[in-house]
Amino acid sequence: MATVDECRKALHDLAAKLEANAEARGRLDLDRTLACRVTDLETAFHGRIAGGLLTDIADGDDPKAKIVLTTTSDNLLALIAGRLDITRAIAGREISVKANPFDLLKLRKLL
């Protein structure tokens, strides 16, 4: 099981990758609030996806988030590192994503 600090770092790493990758930013034309709930650690993070960037990452849940990702700490790290395919993870119920269907299609490009 990963730690809260490792999960936080992984989200910040994802934000840095997006900032460095102009091509990925161009494919992610969303402006949505995001909540990431880590079930095995009983913690959550929230932020905003805007202009192809992941910004304002902070500890705590956002119950009004437009996109909600729920998973375990290990699955979160694997997903961000590219070791876990999001489509298979959703189909295998390793990850739950609540979002508008069009947003889900755009998010697939991100991960």
Sequence and secondary structure as in RCSB ss.txt:
>XXXX:A:sequence
MATVDECRKALHDLAAKLEANAEARGRLDLDRTLACRVTDLETAFHGRIAGGLLTDIADGDDPKAKIVLTTTSDN
LLALIAGRLDITRAIAGREISVKANPFDLLKLRKLL
>XXXX:A:secstr
   HHHHHHHHHHHHHHHHH HHHHHH   EEEEEEEETTTTEEEEEEEETTEEEEEEES  TT SEEEEE HHH
HHHHHHTSS HHHHHHTTSEEEES HHHHHHHHHH 
